[in-house]
Amino acid sequence: MPLDFDSLRRWPDVEAPDLLASDAADRLILDESAPFRAGLGDGALAIIGDSYGALTLGAADDGATGIRVHQDALSGEGALDANAYAADLDDRYRSFDLVPELVAGAEVVLVRLPRSLDALADIADLIARHAAPGVVVIAGGRLKHMTIAMNEVLERSFGRLDVSLARQKSRVLIAREPRELDPYERVRTAHHDSPLGPVEVCAVGGVFAGDSIDIGTRFLLENLPTTIPGDRAVDFACGTGVIGAALALRHPSLVVVASDQSAAAVVSARATVAANGLEGRMTVERDDGLSLLADASESFIVLNPPFHVGAAVTGEIAPKLFAEAGRVLAPGGQLWAVWNTPMGYRAALNDLVGPTRQVARNTKFTVTVSERRERLEV
């Protein structure tokens, strides 16, 4: 029985009626790549950016084996695993970081186009350097998120680029003939005078705000307290790690634990740690939530929550993070958060963490501090 794309779920990522696990772009990528995938040997197919498993499982359902997959979001890996188990296809693929082993010798690579041109450049460079000389790259997305600049990025790494006809508001780009490339530095680094002092910010393609300090993060840094309770801080959904690094540099006795579910964020944050000489005092882990931290174990958490799931804007992500912060905070512990004022998160913070007060507000952002209430014995 063919794979039922409508049965795929996003879980453990945020689910809602208007948030789908697959779309027309996934199906177009599979259809356009079918002639190239026919007859591929074991391990000859790689897939990059498969949101919730539609590309991987569609190819597996067509007979592909030994598929190598990279997904930036840890929740996406979880969704792929769950969907694969339900479809009895969980022995057809392995997950990889965005490293040469992902594409080494691959003859066909399917790519769900990222919105970041830097992220696309990282992907194209990796494939051109390490895939088979005759590799065919089928990269697709929704028309509303595609630009001519994506063609230009791919043409820097490949000598031939073909463009498909549009279908259901989607299109694919087919790249071939890898070029001989100059040395490429994936990690970009920039020096900033943050509100807490000088800091080096490192980023790879696809991480939020790149090697800059976004205005929400800067507003949070401007309003953090001058003293930190205890000797540990948690940089939750850390992105490039700039908040945690700035705190560690300002407070020399502070140990910082940072986490993010994005693979690109973790690579970036670890580079930021190294660039600022913080290897002994700041650690970075890839984690969906704060699962590596015990209940009631922390006294100070900082958070600039995302409000995008892929290209979709949703208010469903932050409450999940607030609940995790509430679980991990010890009684009396504090969550310092910055968020887009129109999202109106104060009620959720009161419910999921504890009494919340506004610390600062400007035309776009609000900074709040929430104190974890005492847990009642049941």
N, C-alpha and C positions, 0 to 999 in steps of 0.2 A: 504493500500500500504506500503510495507516495507521501512524502513528508507534508503534514498539514501546517503550513506557516501560521495560520490563524490560531493554532494551539500553543504556539510558543509564548513563554512568559518572560517578564523582566525580573521577577523575583530572583535574588534578594534586593534588587534595586527598587526604587520607588515605582509603584504601580497605580494607575488611575485610568478611567475610561478613555481619556484622550491621549494616553501615552502607550504607544504600540511597541511590540518587540521586534517587528519586521515591517518593511515598507516596500514600495514599488522599486526603489533603487536597489535593494538587495536582490529582488527577483530579476531586474534587468542585468545586474552584474553576473548573476548565475546564467542567464540565457545567453548573453554575449560571450561569456567565457566557455560555454559548453563545447564548441568545436576544438578549443585549445586544450581542454581538460580530457577529452576523449582519449583513452588509451594511456594516460599517464601512469608511470610506475609508482610503487610505494615510496612515499616521501618526497615526491616531485612537486607537490602543491604547498604553497604557503599562503596564509591569509592574515591581513593586517587591518585592525580597526573593526572587527566584527562585533557589533554592539552587544547582541544577546544570543548569538549563535546561528542566525539564519544562514549566513554564507557557509560556515563550516558544516552545518548539518545538511544543508542543501547539496553541497558537494559530496559529503559522505553518503547521502542517500542515493546519489548518482554512481557510487562505487569507489570514490577516492579513499585511500588508506594512507596512514602515516602523515596526515595533514599537520603542518606546523602553524600554530596560531599565536598572534600577539593581540591582546586587548589591553588598552590603557587602564581601564577601570577594573578594580578587583571584583566589584559587584557584577561586572560583565562576565568575568571568568566564572563566577558562581552561577550565573544564569545559564551560560553555555553548558556547564556540568549538569545542572538540573534538567535542562531541556534535552541534552544528549541521553541522559539516563531514561527519561520518559520515552524517548524515541528508539531506545535500544541501539544507540550509536556511540556509546561512550568509549569504545575501544578504537576509534578511528582517528584520534587527534592527540597532540600534546601541546601544552602552553609554553611559550618562551617569552623572555624579555626581548626588547628591541635591540638585538645583538646579532653579529654575523651568523651565528648558528641557526637563527630563525630562517634565513633565506639561502644559506650556503648550498649551491648547486641546484636551487629550485628552478624548474622550467616554466612554471606559471605562478604568478602572484596575484591574488585578488586583494584589492584595497578599497575600503570604504573611506572616501576622501575626508580628511580632517578639515576643519574650518581654518586652522592656522597654516599659513604658508610656510612658516619655519618648520612646523611638524611635517608637512608634506616634503619639504627639502630634506629633512633627516631621513625619511622613509625612502625617497627616491635615491639618495646617495647610497644608502645601505644596500638596496637591491642592485644598483648598477655595479657596485664594487664586488658583491659576494654571490649573487645568483649566477645561474648558468649563462654563458655568453649569448645563447639564443632565447633568453627569458622573455616572456610576454607578460606585461603588467596590465591588468584590467582594473581601472580605478573609477569608481562611480559615486554619484550622490544625487541629491535633490537639486533641481535647477536653481532654486532660490538661494542655495548656499554655495553655488559654483561661480567662479569668476575666470576671466581670460588669464589672469595672473597664474592660475593653477597650471594652465597649458605651458606657460613660460617656465615655471619651476620644473616641470617634468622634462621639458626640452633641454634644460641645462644638463640633465643626466642621461638622456636618451636621444638617439639620432632620428627616430621616427615616432611621430605621434598622430594617431588617427582618432577622429571624434565620431561617436555614434549619432544616429538620429535620436531625438528626444522621444520618450515614451512615458506616459503617466507622470509628467513633470519631473522626469529623471533623465540622466544621460551618463554615458561612460566614456572615458578616455583610454585609449589602448596605446601603450608605450612599448617600444622595442628598440633594439640595437644600442646596448649600453655604451656610453662614451668612456674614453680614458679621462679620469678626473684628477684635478689637483687635490692636494691635501685638504681635508675638511675638518673643521673643529665643531663638534656637535654642541658643546657647552659654551654658552655666551656669558660673559661676566661684565658687570658694570659697578662702578663705585657710586655710593649715594651718601649724602649727609641726611640721615634719618632723624626724626625728632628725638631719638634716644642716642644719637651719635653716629659716627661714620660706620658704614657696613658695606661689605661686598655682596652683591646679589648675583647668583648664577642661575642659568635657566637653559633647558633644552626646549626644542620646538614643542608646542602644544600646552605648555604649562601656563596657567592664568597669569596675565600681566607680563610674561616674559621676564627679562632682567631689570624691569622697572619696579617701582613701588607704587601700586595702584592707590587711588585717592581714598578708598575706604580703609585700606590698611594704614595709610599715613595718618588718617583721622583717628584711628584706634591708638596708634603709637603716641600721638599727641596727648591722649587723655588717659593713658595707663597710670596707675598709682606710682608714686616715687619709691615706695617700699613694697616688697613682695612677701606675703606670709609664707613662712617655711623656707626650705632650701631647694624646692623643685617647682618647675612650671611645665605645663603641657601646652604645646602649640598644636591645636587640633585642626585638621584639614589644612595642613601647614603650607601647601603650595611650594614656593621656592624656599620656605624656611626663614623668610626675612624677619618675621615677628620674633620667633624663637631666638634667632641669632642676635638681633638687636637687644633683646632682653639679657641674653647671656653676656654680651659685651658690656652692657651697662652695669650688670650685677655680677661681679667676678666670682662670687661663691655659689651662684645659682647653677643647678643642673636642669637641663631642658630635655624633655621627651617630646619628639615631634612625630606626627603620623599623618598619612594621607592615603586614600585608596588609589590614587593615580600613579601609575608607574613613572610617568614623566615627572611628576612632582617629586617623587622620592629620589630619582636621579638628580634632579635640580637641587633639592634641599641638602642632599649629602655633599654635593659640590660646594654649596654655600657654606656648610659646616667647615669643609676643608679650607676654603678660601679665607675664612676668618680665624683659622687656627683654633677651632672649638672642638676638635675630635675627642678630647677627654671629658667634655662637659655637655655635649649635645648629641643625642642619638636620633636617628630617623628610621621609622619602620613603615612598611606598606600594610595598611590595616583598614578594613571596612568598619568604621566606627572606632571604638576604643577597646576592642575585644582583648587586647594584650594587657590591659590595666584592670586591677581588681576593683570590686565595689568599694566605695567610700575610702579610696586610697590617696586621693590628691586634694591639695588645698587651693590650687590656682590654675585655671585653664583660660587660654585666650583663643578666640574663634572669630574668623571672618567667613561665615558660611556661604557656600555657593548657592545660586538660585537658578542654575541651568542644569538640565539633564540632556546632554548632547546639545541640540539646537533649541530645545524646548525650555521656556521659562516656566518655572513652577515654584510654588511656595511649600511644596511637600518635603523638600530635602532638609531644610533647616530644623523643623521640629524633631525629625529623627536624630539629628546631631545633638539638639538640646537635651533629649531624653538620655542619650549616652553620657553627656556631660553630667547630668543629674545623677546618674547611677554611679559614676566614678568619683564625684566630689564627696569628700568627708563632710559631716555636719559643720556648718560655718564656713566651708570652702566657697570660693568665688569663681563664677564664670564671667569673664569680660568679653563682650561681643560687640561687633559692629555690623549693621545691616541697613539695607535700603529702607528708608523710612516708610515708603508706601506699602511694604510687606507687612507692617503692623504686627511684629512678633512679640510685643511685650506680654500679651495675655498668655501666649504659649510658653514663654519663659517663666512666668509666674506659676503656671500649672506644672511644667515639666522639671523645673529646677528649684525655684523658690522665689521669695520676695525680690522683686526687680525694680530698680530705680534707673532713671535716665541720668547719665553722666554728662552727655554733650549731644548737641544736635545742630546740623547745618542744613543747607537747602536740600541735601540729598541723603545724608546718612545720619543714623542715630547710634550712639554708643551707650550700652547699658551694662550694669553689673548686677548679677543675680547671686544671692546667697543661698546655699543649700540649707534647707530647713532640717531640723532634727527628724530622724526616721522614727516612726511610731512602731512599737512592738505589736505584732499581730498575735 
